[in-house]
């Protein structure tokens, strides 16, 4: 690896090497299961859910997002809505997006407006967009 800027101790070098090496690997299912079972902080659960989704671990992402929502992060409902929409469950996606919007997430209204546009409900889509941009 050689000398790198900002690395002054062997542990820093090993940590940097480990991060670079592990970046390509996805934790096994047992990791995501344990994370969903033991993490309690809403922010941590949300970040774990995002990480699982980026690694195409959609069931784990959904489980973690549900835990985040239960722990008080209402933005997690928006993430769940996106997951359900990708899975083709549009009714559940809209229900979850409404939960996020009702909790005060203005970006959820944009998602709801898109869903209503796709359902050809242009009047409701326009109403939701006006709420989002007020």
Secondary structure, 3 states (H helix, E strand, C coil): CCCCCCCCCHHHHHHHHHHHHHCCCCCCHHHHHHHHHHCCCHHHHHHHHHHHHHCCCHHHHHHHHHHHHHCCCCHHHHHHHHHHHHCCCHHHHHHHHHHHHHCCCHHHHHHHHHHHHHCCCHHHHHHHHHHHCC
